[in-house]
Amino acid sequence: MISPIFLTLAVLVIALILFITELLPVDLVALMIMVALMVLGLVTPEQGISGFGNTATLTVMAMFIISAGISKTGVILIVKQLLIRLGGETLNRQIFVMGILVAPISAFITNTAIVAVMLPVVEDWCKQQKISTSKLLIPLSYLTILGGTIALIGTSTNILASGLSEQLGFEPFSLFEFTKLGLCVFVIGLTYLVLAGPRLLPERKSALGDIIAQDYNLKDYVTEVIVTARSSLVGKTLQTSQIQRTFDIDVLEIIRHSTRFPPPIADKIINVGDILVVRSSREELLKIREQQGLNIVPDVQFKDEVQPVLESGEEKMAEVLILSNSRLVGTTLRDIRFRQRYNLTVLAIRRGSELVRGRLGRIALRFGDVLLVQGSKQSFIGLQTTRELLVLEQRDVEMLRQDKAIIAVAIGLGVVLSAAFNLFPILVSALLGVVLMVLTGCLKPGEIYGAVRWDIIFLLAGLIPLGIAMEASGTTQWIATHLLAISQNFSSYGILVLFYLATALLTEILSNNAAVLLMLPIAVEVSQTLSLNPYAFMFAVMFAASNSYMTPIGYQTNTMVYGPGGYRFMDFVKIGAPLTLINTIATPALIVFFYGLSG
């Protein structure tokens, strides 16, 4: 008979490989783990699905909804006015002010929601200040991460760690259980970013943030072509000609006798002399010229006017971020018929510092990709209401329910205070907050589902049974025994540092929640074997998992700013590695100071 420990380790290793390689979505991997554990008999069916009804899972889901209710009312946008008023001229001061403003919000609202709201605010502010967005977006992500460690409901990681503590036979964490530790870590991180940030942060995008065409080098990919008498397009529509499907080309506009016809233009009949404004590579244009009878307008007439042409009249360009819960993730623009669905044309795709301007319809889209889109201003208004795409410009104030702002804040404060004074368990307080958000009109019933990060919910629900299997099979104890053998010459503080560092590195290649689920039970087992304070080890693992800085994929907020900032992978290593090293030394020391190590 195969040992349960061997089977559990096999599932664990396969899961790690799938998480690291990203061959499949993380939520699907989590479900596969859950099913595998039940099939192998490592958990009962009831234990296998217990993650869906787990207190931590439901609390995280509720906090996503409450965060959405608050952001829908525009409360967080007050930060913009304070940034403008207090930000000053120097980058040091701007980072400091942003940190002071963002941290208190991050302690009680999920940091992904804050970054989603603040991204357009910071982009808009950078344009006004003539600052490159790459100078402030990494600090925005890092500061929300740091702020999220101040209170229990700041991140899903904290809530999950509290649930695991209760599952392992200890007390769940109170709302402000680790606030003094979180505040110290925040101050350390803010000080580092204020002093080192201006020197280490790159300038990846133009400080003249409104010149989008320059950032994307559109002059080589957007041009004008004239329809000649010999063209096969004459008398046809774009739809019947199939030119946009046959070639890697997008027709953005038709110009006829100085009159511009913006999209939708698929059914407009093309005449001799029409000028088509197109997005295409030079190589593709040469093919079209030969096969379709189109003449390319001389470069000197058009190259210096790319942005004015694309933003004339009722037309405009903007950057759009693909969110993690978007149906676009894993599909292509052609598969989802992006142009028809949104009445917008994608001109380029930015993935970190990488720019894709050709064969756009065939590129598999990812979370964090930035699409440069062009279309009517009315189409952008519609796009701002979608839950799958984030327009990286300040949203229209009219679209926010500002009359509900006070109510939303009151509900949020009520959730916090009821949890702080133990009037209700945090889960009950959070679910009550969800109900009140809908009943008071802060959120519409249909918006609840879009507010939830279902990938995280399924990740938690799928991985919680793995923790149960590791405990029940003895795998946790087996791993802890081998770790103790390796670290037998370490001091107690050294072992705490070891767990912090191991969790921090694991977070960079997996995810914060996966790292906590794997490492926290092992850390508790080691602490009990050595008769040390288990809470000290739980806090070390939790803080290490929450503080992910070295890669754009280790934490959701890092991924969200990766494309909009035009960053390279090594930019995160350059500024994040020193901060990780500082925290690896300082956080365990602070834990020992505040909570002690003796059992």
DRENLUMMAR-634669 format. One line per field, with one value per residue (C-alpha): residue in one letter; x, y, z; residue number from 1. Coordinates in nm, 4 decimals, decimal comma, m for minus. Example, Ala and Ser with C-alpha at 12.3 -4.5 7.8 and 13.67 -1.06 7.14 Angstrom:
residu: c(A;S)
east: c(1,2300;1,3670)
north: c(m0,4500;m0,1060)
up: c(0,7800;0,7140)
num: c(1;2)
//
This chain:
residu: c(M;I;S;P;I;F;L;T;L;A;V;L;V;I;A;L;I;L;F;I;T;E;L;L;P;V;D;L;V;A;L;M;I;M;V;A;L;M;V;L;G;L;V;T;P;E;Q;G;I;S;G;F;G;N;T;A;T;L;T;V;M;A;M;F;I;I;S;A;G;I;S;K;T;G;V;I;L;I;V;K;Q;L;L;I;R;L;G;G;E;T;L;N;R;Q;I;F;V;M;G;I;L;V;A;P;I;S;A;F;I;T;N;T;A;I;V;A;V;M;L;P;V;V;E;D;W;C;K;Q;Q;K;I;S;T;S;K;L;L;I;P;L;S;Y;L;T;I;L;G;G;T;I;A;L;I;G;T;S;T;N;I;L;A;S;G;L;S;E;Q;L;G;F;E;P;F;S;L;F;E;F;T;K;L;G;L;C;V;F;V;I;G;L;T;Y;L;V;L;A;G;P;R;L;L;P;E;R;K;S;A;L;G;D;I;I;A;Q;D;Y;N;L;K;D;Y;V;T;E;V;I;V;T;A;R;S;S;L;V;G;K;T;L;Q;T;S;Q;I;Q;R;T;F;D;I;D;V;L;E;I;I;R;H;S;T;R;F;P;P;P;I;A;D;K;I;I;N;V;G;D;I;L;V;V;R;S;S;R;E;E;L;L;K;I;R;E;Q;Q;G;L;N;I;V;P;D;V;Q;F;K;D;E;V;Q;P;V;L;E;S;G;E;E;K;M;A;E;V;L;I;L;S;N;S;R;L;V;G;T;T;L;R;D;I;R;F;R;Q;R;Y;N;L;T;V;L;A;I;R;R;G;S;E;L;V;R;G;R;L;G;R;I;A;L;R;F;G;D;V;L;L;V;Q;G;S;K;Q;S;F;I;G;L;Q;T;T;R;E;L;L;V;L;E;Q;R;D;V;E;M;L;R;Q;D;K;A;I;I;A;V;A;I;G;L;G;V;V;L;S;A;A;F;N;L;F;P;I;L;V;S;A;L;L;G;V;V;L;M;V;L;T;G;C;L;K;P;G;E;I;Y;G;A;V;R;W;D;I;I;F;L;L;A;G;L;I;P;L;G;I;A;M;E;A;S;G;T;T;Q;W;I;A;T;H;L;L;A;I;S;Q;N;F;S;S;Y;G;I;L;V;L;F;Y;L;A;T;A;L;L;T;E;I;L;S;N;N;A;A;V;L;L;M;L;P;I;A;V;E;V;S;Q;T;L;S;L;N;P;Y;A;F;M;F;A;V;M;F;A;A;S;N;S;Y;M;T;P;I;G;Y;Q;T;N;T;M;V;Y;G;P;G;G;Y;R;F;M;D;F;V;K;I;G;A;P;L;T;L;I;N;T;I;A;T;P;A;L;I;V;F;F;Y;G;L;S;G)
east: c(0,0000;0,1322;0,2067;m0,0384;0,2645;0,4051;0,0699;0,0260;0,3795;0,3177;0,0042;0,1954;0,4896;0,2635;0,0662;0,3855;0,4992;0,1643;0,1628;0,5176;0,4851;0,1399;0,0333;m0,3190;m0,5087;m0,4434;m0,8099;m0,8326;m0,5152;m0,6704;m0,9840;m0,7689;m0,5892;m0,9213;m1,0479;m0,7174;m0,7193;m1,0719;m1,0013;m0,6871;m0,8786;m0,6568;m0,9625;m1,3311;m1,5754;m1,6997;m1,3419;m1,2741;m1,5460;m1,5070;m1,3010;m1,6126;m1,7805;m1,4669;m1,4907;m1,1822;m1,3131;m1,6516;m1,4976;m1,2610;m1,5546;m1,7559;m1,4665;m1,4279;m1,7923;m1,7683;m1,4543;m1,6396;m1,9304;m1,6986;m1,5064;m1,8281;m1,9215;m1,5947;m1,4789;m1,1224;m1,1036;m1,0763;m0,7147;m0,6588;m0,7357;m0,5106;m0,2308;m0,2554;m0,2701;0,0045;0,2228;0,4670;0,7350;0,9841;0,9431;1,0418;0,7563;0,5089;0,5855;0,5625;0,2254;0,0884;0,1951;0,0348;m0,2894;m0,3064;m0,1980;m0,5017;m0,7368;m0,5363;m0,5719;m0,9468;m1,0097;m0,8498;m0,5384;m0,6357;m0,9512;m0,7479;m0,4956;m0,7805;m0,9260;m0,5940;m0,4298;m0,6270;m0,5868;m0,2076;m0,1888;m0,3905;m0,1794;0,1432;0,0182;m0,0508;0,2872;0,4772;0,6097;0,6723;0,4109;0,6853;0,8187;0,5031;0,3209;0,5593;0,5434;0,1614;0,1618;0,4181;0,2453;m0,0926;0,0805;0,2430;m0,0829;m0,2650;m0,0595;m0,1881;m0,5269;m0,6815;m0,9165;m0,6507;m0,5705;m0,7091;m0,3768;m0,4395;m0,7922;m0,6727;m0,3930;m0,6456;m0,8693;m0,5770;m0,4847;m0,8334;m0,8243;m0,4964;m0,6495;m0,5433;m0,7392;m0,8272;m0,6645;m0,8508;m0,8931;m0,5916;m0,3951;m0,0788;m0,1383;0,1680;0,3851;0,2165;0,2664;0,6380;0,6813;0,4906;0,7138;1,0251;0,8919;0,7774;1,1133;1,2945;1,0733;1,1030;1,4835;1,5735;1,2756;1,3726;1,7174;1,6103;1,2803;1,3182;1,1637;1,0072;0,7315;0,7438;0,6984;0,4623;0,2003;m0,0575;0,1554;0,0356;0,1365;0,4970;0,5046;0,3741;0,5749;0,2558;0,4013;0,5422;0,2156;m0,0595;m0,0820;m0,3194;m0,3918;m0,5852;m0,8357;m0,7476;m0,9744;m0,8138;m0,8805;m1,0964;m1,2468;m1,4413;m1,8146;m1,7731;m1,8004;m1,5200;m1,7301;m1,7904;m1,4326;m1,2926;m0,9766;m0,9513;m0,9692;m0,7457;m0,4645;m0,3198;m0,4882;m0,7470;m0,9307;m0,9732;m1,1447;m1,2610;m1,1934;m1,3996;m1,3664;m1,2376;m1,5297;m1,4327;m1,6373;m1,5400;m1,6499;m1,8814;m1,7831;m1,8049;m2,1128;m1,9974;m1,9439;m1,5929;m1,5486;m1,2578;m1,0466;m1,1441;m0,8597;m0,8448;m0,6657;m0,5197;m0,3144;m0,0699;0,2962;0,4923;0,5318;0,1578;0,0878;0,3136;0,1101;m0,2137;m0,0849;m0,0042;m0,3213;m0,5891;m0,4863;m0,4208;m0,1612;0,0220;0,0057;0,3585;0,5029;0,5743;0,2029;0,1083;0,3897;0,3973;0,0193;m0,0633;m0,2275;m0,4233;m0,5655;m0,6710;m0,8220;m1,0036;m1,3694;m1,5505;m1,2584;m1,0015;m0,7286;m0,6740;m0,4998;m0,7136;m0,5942;m0,7144;m0,8271;m0,7756;m1,1422;m1,1809;m1,3174;m1,0516;m0,7726;m0,6531;m0,8468;m0,7505;m0,8996;m1,0246;m1,1882;m1,3930;m1,4608;m1,3259;m1,4011;m1,7640;m1,8195;m1,6755;m1,6814;m1,3116;m0,9987;m0,6840;m0,3755;m0,1109;m0,0646;0,1808;0,3052;0,5484;0,8121;0,7246;0,5180;0,3155;0,1883;0,1547;m0,0657;m0,2729;m0,5699;m0,3635;m0,2038;m0,3328;m0,4253;m0,3075;m0,4048;m0,2129;m0,1882;m0,2533;m0,4446;m0,4069;m0,7520;m0,9070;m1,2716;m1,5590;m1,5794;m1,9224;m1,7653;m1,5236;m1,8115;m1,9613;m1,6238;m1,5959;m1,8936;m1,7422;m1,5988;m1,3359;m1,1405;m1,0053;m0,9697;m0,6460;m0,7820;m0,9955;m1,3492;m1,6403;m1,7574;m2,1191;m2,0754;m1,9984;m2,2726;m2,1376;m2,4694;m2,4089;m2,0520;m2,1372;m2,3561;m2,0792;m1,8225;m2,0637;m2,1210;m1,7454;m1,6820;m1,9647;m1,8027;m1,4686;m1,6086;m1,8342;m1,5346;m1,3029;m1,5386;m1,6379;m2,0049;m2,0144;m1,7562;m1,5760;m1,7611;m2,1024;m2,0007;m1,8728;m2,1826;m2,4058;m2,2047;m2,2655;m2,6417;m2,6468;m2,4380;m2,7055;m3,0115;m2,8851;m2,8039;m2,4257;m2,4077;m2,6579;m2,7430;m2,5894;m2,2601;m2,1988;m2,0681;m1,8345;m1,6911;m1,5665;m1,2220;m1,3427;m0,9926;m0,8875;m1,2058;m1,1541;m0,7835;m0,8660;m1,1435;m0,9181;m0,6078;m0,7695;m0,8296;m0,4593;m0,3788;m0,6217;m0,4592;m0,1095;m0,2114;m0,4096;m0,1476;0,1431;0,3081;0,3296;0,5071;0,7381;0,8440;0,8825;1,1089;1,3392;1,3464;1,4457;1,7276;1,8566;1,8288;1,9461;2,2388;2,0208;1,9069;1,5341;1,5524;1,7459;1,4698;1,2119;1,4190;1,4457;1,0666;1,0211;1,2715;1,1388;0,7809;0,8859;1,0644;0,7764;0,5324;0,7276;0,6779;0,3366;0,0969;0,0578;m0,2379;m0,0778;0,2404;0,0453;m0,1536;0,1633;0,4012;0,1886;0,1003;0,4658;0,5793;0,3344;0,4528;0,8157;0,7314;0,5462;0,8271;1,0745;0,8290;0,8338;0,5527;0,3372;0,1870;0,5342;0,5826;0,2333;0,2935;0,6312;0,4767;0,1773;0,3879;0,6355;0,3537;0,1915;0,5102;0,5938;0,8091;1,0664;0,8574;0,5573;0,3785;0,4220;0,1399;m0,1725;m0,1068;0,2427;0,0912;m0,1642;0,1037;0,3446;0,1940;0,0719;0,4199;0,5955;0,8234;1,0748;1,0907;1,4253;1,2821;1,0947;1,4077;1,6168;1,3887;1,2118;1,5072;1,6624;1,3218;1,2685;1,6121;1,5404;1,2074;1,3631;1,5906;1,3613;1,0208;1,1306;1,3202;1,0079;0,8004;1,0420;1,0279;0,6479;0,5352;0,8366;0,9566;0,9014;0,6072)
north: c(0,0000;0,3435;0,5678;0,8610;1,0863;0,9870;1,0481;1,3852;1,4910;1,3808;1,5972;1,8845;1,8625;1,8398;2,1389;2,3402;2,2580;2,3663;2,6868;2,7791;2,6954;2,8576;2,5932;2,6173;2,8914;2,8818;2,8346;2,5327;2,3879;2,4316;2,2445;1,9672;1,9362;1,9111;1,6393;1,4468;1,4435;1,3013;1,0424;0,9241;0,8984;1,1525;1,3525;1,2665;1,4297;1,6486;1,7614;1,8049;2,0634;2,2196;2,5037;2,6509;2,6823;2,7787;3,0925;3,2428;3,1849;3,3411;3,6344;3,7097;3,6971;3,9367;4,1829;4,1938;4,2984;4,5599;4,7040;4,7298;4,9079;5,1683;5,2231;5,2533;5,5612;5,7395;5,7695;5,6687;5,9449;6,1976;6,0824;6,2465;6,5940;6,5366;6,4149;6,7311;6,9528;6,7852;6,6071;6,8895;6,8915;6,6231;6,2501;6,1758;6,3854;6,2467;5,8864;5,9823;6,1557;5,8700;5,6239;5,8215;5,8483;5,4915;5,2934;5,3635;5,2661;4,9511;4,8334;4,7853;4,7528;4,4854;4,6244;4,4987;4,7126;5,0148;4,9754;4,9368;5,2683;5,4465;5,3464;5,5995;5,8578;5,8218;5,8158;6,1374;6,2965;6,2006;6,3705;6,6897;6,6789;6,5707;6,2655;5,9265;5,6847;5,4260;5,6461;5,6039;5,2824;5,0366;5,2499;5,2450;4,8652;4,8261;5,0794;4,9051;4,5749;4,7295;4,8924;4,5614;4,4144;4,6672;4,5047;4,1603;4,2492;4,4294;4,1261;3,7814;3,6431;3,7770;3,6365;3,2992;3,2857;3,3602;3,0800;2,8374;2,9360;2,8374;2,5188;2,4179;2,4571;2,8117;3,1337;3,3217;3,6629;3,9694;4,2703;4,4561;4,1512;4,2456;4,6186;4,7377;4,4995;4,6032;4,9737;4,9210;4,7213;4,9912;5,2671;5,0688;5,0102;5,3703;5,5037;5,2757;5,3798;5,7516;5,7383;5,4748;5,4916;5,8026;5,6533;5,2954;5,3499;5,3588;5,6060;5,3614;5,5832;5,9398;6,2032;6,3707;6,1109;6,2456;6,1558;5,7970;5,7606;5,8376;5,5761;5,3083;5,4268;5,4282;5,6300;5,3079;5,1159;5,3667;5,5221;5,6254;5,4453;5,5743;5,3546;5,3640;5,2933;4,9519;4,8497;4,5440;4,7260;4,9754;4,9232;4,6813;4,7250;4,6373;4,3451;4,1932;4,2575;4,0568;4,2696;4,2906;3,9132;3,8306;4,0667;4,1800;4,5196;4,7302;5,0135;5,2873;5,5514;5,6410;5,9919;6,1093;6,4672;6,5921;6,4230;6,1642;5,8500;5,6834;5,3327;5,1574;5,1526;4,7807;4,8365;5,1575;5,1213;5,2176;5,4600;5,5536;5,8206;5,7238;5,7457;5,4638;5,5237;5,1818;5,0034;4,7623;4,6805;4,8022;4,4457;4,3853;4,7182;4,6190;4,2989;4,4963;4,7489;4,4726;4,2673;4,5277;4,8289;5,0708;5,3483;5,4421;5,8135;5,9640;5,9370;6,3079;6,3823;6,1613;6,0489;6,3534;6,3659;6,0186;6,1162;6,4209;6,2071;5,9230;6,1585;6,4000;6,4900;6,2258;5,9805;5,9154;5,6748;5,5296;5,2455;4,9635;4,7116;4,3495;4,2585;3,9199;3,8155;3,9145;3,6679;3,8001;3,6198;3,3219;3,4206;3,6246;3,9455;3,7509;3,4791;3,7263;3,9600;4,2528;4,5176;4,4114;4,3664;4,6991;4,9079;4,9767;4,8869;4,7594;4,9372;4,7711;4,5498;4,6317;4,3482;4,5016;4,6696;4,4489;4,6090;4,3971;4,5799;4,3057;3,9952;4,1340;3,9080;3,5968;3,6961;3,5050;3,7749;3,7711;3,9359;4,2644;4,3223;4,6815;4,7357;5,0635;5,1110;5,3703;5,4474;5,6809;5,8602;5,7035;5,3566;5,4456;5,5523;5,2074;5,0450;5,2153;5,0135;4,6731;4,4624;4,3013;4,6001;4,9075;5,2290;5,3940;5,7428;5,9225;5,7858;6,0222;6,1438;6,1123;5,7360;5,7177;5,7011;5,9923;6,0431;5,7023;5,7785;5,8538;5,5436;5,3215;5,4614;5,4127;5,0485;4,9904;5,1483;4,9441;4,6217;4,7285;4,8408;4,5376;4,3115;4,5221;4,5147;4,1501;4,2363;3,9731;3,7362;3,8947;3,6683;3,7765;4,1444;4,1177;3,9377;4,1921;4,4643;4,2983;4,2904;4,6561;4,7622;4,6209;4,7319;5,0911;5,1069;5,1390;4,8266;4,6856;4,3150;4,2281;4,3902;4,1505;3,8706;4,0964;4,2372;3,8973;3,7752;3,4266;3,3069;3,3696;3,2152;2,8957;2,8974;2,9063;2,6495;2,4139;2,4474;2,4277;2,0497;2,0138;2,1564;1,9079;1,6198;1,7289;1,7340;1,4088;1,2106;1,3275;1,5109;1,8367;1,6616;1,4804;1,8063;1,9783;1,6986;1,7322;2,1124;2,0786;1,8444;2,1009;2,3923;2,2197;2,4589;2,7681;2,9913;3,0372;3,3748;3,2138;2,9549;3,2348;3,4159;3,0907;3,0528;3,4168;3,3897;3,0549;3,1867;3,5123;3,3234;3,0770;3,3675;3,5101;3,1947;3,0808;3,3245;3,4777;3,2571;2,9365;3,0150;3,0664;2,7458;2,5435;2,7053;2,8069;2,4520;2,3492;2,6566;2,5772;2,2146;2,3279;2,5847;2,3260;2,0729;2,3355;2,4669;2,8122;3,0655;2,9388;3,2854;3,4265;3,1715;3,2269;3,6027;3,5496;3,3322;3,5631;3,8794;3,7092;3,5918;3,9348;4,1292;4,0239;4,2699;4,0930;3,9866;4,1239;3,7885;3,7249;3,9571;4,0685;4,4420;4,4052;4,2416;4,5232;4,7961;4,5921;4,6880;5,0416;5,1328;4,9740;4,7943;4,5223;4,2106;4,3178;4,6533;4,4646;4,2710;4,5887;4,7741;4,4782;4,2576;4,5103;4,5693;4,1929;4,1573;4,4417;4,2852;3,9391;4,0749;4,3357;4,1635;3,8523;4,0834;4,2935;3,9770;3,8641;4,2127;4,2406;3,8820;3,6891;3,3460;3,1401;2,9006)
up: c(0,0000;m0,0938;0,2025;0,2535;0,3080;m0,0324;m0,2039;m0,0352;m0,1281;m0,4869;m0,5062;m0,3454;m0,5884;m0,8941;m0,7648;m0,7184;m1,0718;m1,2167;m1,0119;m1,1122;m1,4826;m1,5098;m1,7601;m1,6213;m1,4333;m1,0579;m0,9691;m1,1999;m1,0442;m0,6988;m0,8072;m0,9547;m0,6206;m0,4369;m0,6706;m0,6595;m0,2791;m0,2711;m0,5429;m0,3604;m0,0331;0,1430;0,2431;0,2686;0,0238;0,3100;0,3841;0,0139;m0,0328;0,3125;0,1643;0,0033;0,3417;0,5313;0,7452;0,5799;0,2261;0,2990;0,4884;0,1993;m0,0424;0,1735;0,2037;m0,1743;m0,2008;0,0752;m0,0872;m0,4189;m0,2505;m0,1030;m0,4280;m0,6333;m0,4301;m0,5115;m0,1507;m0,2377;m0,5000;m0,2170;m0,2110;m0,5511;m0,4190;m0,1195;m0,3488;m0,5570;m0,2487;m0,0444;m0,3019;m0,3643;m0,6316;m0,5208;m0,5779;m0,2176;m0,0853;m0,3395;m0,2367;0,1320;0,0920;m0,1176;0,1532;0,4350;0,2387;0,1047;0,4123;0,6353;0,3515;0,2712;0,6306;0,5841;0,2091;m0,0092;m0,1751;m0,5216;m0,5035;m0,3953;m0,6771;m0,9281;m0,8118;m0,7627;m1,0915;m1,2993;m1,0215;m1,0144;m1,3972;m1,4109;m1,1384;m1,3170;m1,6344;m1,4417;m1,2684;m1,5858;m1,3969;m1,5550;m1,4197;m1,3667;m1,0862;m0,8784;m0,9723;m0,8017;m0,4834;m0,5119;m0,5225;m0,2433;m0,0159;m0,0457;0,0339;0,3409;0,4489;0,4167;0,7025;0,9561;1,0258;0,9876;0,7008;0,4950;0,2801;0,2091;0,3367;0,6870;0,6969;0,5709;0,8293;1,1036;0,9782;0,9709;1,3268;1,4417;1,2333;1,4027;1,7488;1,8343;1,8708;1,5507;1,5201;1,6415;1,4103;1,5525;1,6737;1,4840;1,4210;1,6123;1,4114;1,0864;1,1590;1,2253;0,9044;0,7144;0,8516;0,7546;0,4028;0,3562;0,4741;0,2293;m0,0634;0,0171;0,0435;m0,2162;m0,4521;m0,6510;m0,7226;m0,7986;m0,9790;m1,3589;m1,6018;m1,8455;m1,9846;m2,1091;m1,8392;m2,0874;m2,0063;m2,2505;m2,5543;m2,5817;m2,9467;m2,8556;m2,5789;m2,8160;m3,1190;m3,3254;m3,6126;m3,7597;m3,7198;m3,7975;m4,1405;m4,4203;m4,7464;m5,0495;m5,2318;m5,6039;m5,9009;m5,9469;m5,5852;m5,5249;m5,2258;m5,4383;m5,3993;m5,1072;m4,7326;m4,4907;m4,3734;m4,7168;m4,8324;m4,5372;m4,5542;m4,1744;m4,1417;m4,4379;m4,3352;m4,0018;m4,0326;m3,8511;m4,0267;m3,7677;m3,9748;m4,3274;m4,4608;m4,7597;m4,8920;m4,5535;m4,3745;m4,1150;m4,0542;m3,7237;m3,6190;m3,6583;m4,0255;m4,1087;m4,3300;m4,5005;m4,8778;m4,9862;m5,2790;m5,5034;m5,3333;m4,9807;m4,7316;m4,4775;m4,1467;m4,0636;m3,8029;m3,9593;m3,9957;m4,2981;m4,4237;m4,4162;m4,5890;m4,8788;m4,9238;m4,9178;m5,1687;m5,4152;m5,3679;m5,2904;m5,5008;m5,2144;m5,2204;m4,9022;m4,8211;m4,8041;m4,4546;m4,4204;m4,4397;m4,1485;m3,9206;m3,6957;m3,6570;m3,5278;m3,1997;m3,3323;m3,6134;m3,3846;m3,1271;m3,3556;m3,3056;m3,1044;m3,1242;m2,8543;m2,7431;m2,3981;m2,2174;m2,0766;m1,8161;m1,8221;m1,4702;m1,3079;m1,3208;m1,6864;m1,9385;m2,1759;m1,9860;m2,1904;m2,5024;m2,8108;m2,9470;m3,2461;m3,0342;m2,8322;m3,1295;m2,9291;m3,1933;m3,2272;m2,8537;m2,7358;m3,0578;m3,0008;m3,1941;m3,0226;m3,1588;m2,9408;m2,6354;m2,3565;m2,1359;m1,8914;m2,1081;m2,4065;m2,6839;m2,9262;m3,2368;m3,4943;m3,5156;m3,2284;m3,2980;m3,2290;m2,8972;m2,5916;m2,3409;m1,9793;m1,6525;m1,6317;m2,0080;m2,1148;m2,4383;m2,6247;m2,7751;m3,0054;m3,0653;m2,9895;m2,6570;m2,6072;m2,6293;m2,3494;m2,1270;m2,1751;m2,1117;m1,7711;m1,6503;m1,7306;m1,4493;m1,6712;m1,8030;m1,6252;m1,8267;m1,7095;m1,6929;m1,4400;m1,4617;m1,5041;m1,1649;m1,2807;m1,2968;m0,9237;m0,6624;m0,4618;m0,2823;m0,1203;m0,0077;0,3560;0,3785;0,2330;0,4770;0,7667;0,6686;0,6370;0,9776;1,1253;1,0037;1,1514;1,4867;1,5360;1,4716;1,6902;1,9896;1,9323;1,8855;1,6099;1,4621;1,1661;0,9206;1,0509;1,0484;0,6915;0,5602;0,7335;0,5623;0,2238;0,2811;0,3873;0,0848;m0,1451;0,0560;0,0740;m0,2987;m0,2624;m0,4778;m0,7230;m0,6781;m1,0155;m0,9177;m0,6299;m0,8492;m1,0444;m0,7220;m0,6034;m0,7073;m0,7931;m0,8799;m0,5191;m0,3784;m0,5796;m0,4921;m0,1206;m0,1512;m0,3446;m0,1269;0,2163;0,1717;0,0899;0,4328;0,5893;0,3982;0,5012;0,8680;0,8609;0,6666;0,8837;0,5929;0,7892;1,0752;0,8301;0,6625;1,0012;1,1268;0,8272;0,8582;1,2228;1,1277;0,8779;1,1218;1,4400;1,4762;1,4306;1,7156;1,7736;1,6007;1,3155;1,2641;1,2605;0,9955;0,7983;0,7881;0,6918;0,4054;0,2802;0,2757;0,1069;m0,1719;m0,2087;m0,2418;m0,5360;m0,7438;m0,6156;m0,4534;m0,1106;m0,0171;m0,1424;0,0520;0,3763;0,3309;0,2789;0,5270;0,8266;0,9480;0,9113;1,1059;1,3864;1,3989;1,4307;1,7002;1,9090;1,8742;2,0020;2,2665;2,1047;2,0630;1,7714;1,7153;1,6498;1,3721;1,2322;1,2159;1,0483;0,7777;0,7318;0,6982;0,4653;0,2397;0,2352;0,1627;m0,1931;m0,3857;m0,6029;m0,9023;m1,0921;m1,0527;m0,6797;m0,5774;m0,7651;m0,7200;m0,8684;m1,1756;m1,2024;m1,2270;m1,4418;m1,7794;m1,7010;m1,5724;m1,8686;m1,6223;m1,6883;m1,4716;m1,3240;m1,2090;m0,9360;m0,8412;m0,8274;m0,5874;m0,4248;m0,3271;m0,0818;0,0785;0,1129;0,2742;0,5176;0,6157;0,6496;0,9217;1,0790;1,0900;1,2883;1,5264;1,5786;1,6333;1,9046;2,0623;2,0637;2,1165;2,2447;2,1343;2,4458;2,4215)
num: c(1;2;3;4;5;6;7;8;9;10;11;12;13;14;15;16;17;18;19;20;21;22;23;24;25;26;27;28;29;30;31;32;33;34;35;36;37;38;39;40;41;42;43;44;45;46;47;48;49;50;51;52;53;54;55;56;57;58;59;60;61;62;63;64;65;66;67;68;69;70;71;72;73;74;75;76;77;78;79;80;81;82;83;84;85;86;87;88;89;90;91;92;93;94;95;96;97;98;99;100;101;102;103;104;105;106;107;108;109;110;111;112;113;114;115;116;117;118;119;120;121;122;123;124;125;126;127;128;129;130;131;132;133;134;135;136;137;138;139;140;141;142;143;144;145;146;147;148;149;150;151;152;153;154;155;156;157;158;159;160;161;162;163;164;165;166;167;168;169;170;171;172;173;174;175;176;177;178;179;180;181;182;183;184;185;186;187;188;189;190;191;192;193;194;195;196;197;198;199;200;201;202;203;204;205;206;207;208;209;210;211;212;213;214;215;216;217;218;219;220;221;222;223;224;225;226;227;228;229;230;231;232;233;234;235;236;237;238;239;240;241;242;243;244;245;246;247;248;249;250;251;252;253;254;255;256;257;258;259;260;261;262;263;264;265;266;267;268;269;270;271;272;273;274;275;276;277;278;279;280;281;282;283;284;285;286;287;288;289;290;291;292;293;294;295;296;297;298;299;300;301;302;303;304;305;306;307;308;309;310;311;312;313;314;315;316;317;318;319;320;321;322;323;324;325;326;327;328;329;330;331;332;333;334;335;336;337;338;339;340;341;342;343;344;345;346;347;348;349;350;351;352;353;354;355;356;357;358;359;360;361;362;363;364;365;366;367;368;369;370;371;372;373;374;375;376;377;378;379;380;381;382;383;384;385;386;387;388;389;390;391;392;393;394;395;396;397;398;399;400;401;402;403;404;405;406;407;408;409;410;411;412;413;414;415;416;417;418;419;420;421;422;423;424;425;426;427;428;429;430;431;432;433;434;435;436;437;438;439;440;441;442;443;444;445;446;447;448;449;450;451;452;453;454;455;456;457;458;459;460;461;462;463;464;465;466;467;468;469;470;471;472;473;474;475;476;477;478;479;480;481;482;483;484;485;486;487;488;489;490;491;492;493;494;495;496;497;498;499;500;501;502;503;504;505;506;507;508;509;510;511;512;513;514;515;516;517;518;519;520;521;522;523;524;525;526;527;528;529;530;531;532;533;534;535;536;537;538;539;540;541;542;543;544;545;546;547;548;549;550;551;552;553;554;555;556;557;558;559;560;561;562;563;564;565;566;567;568;569;570;571;572;573;574;575;576;577;578;579;580;581;582;583;584;585;586;587;588;589;590;591;592;593;594;595;596;597;598;599)
//
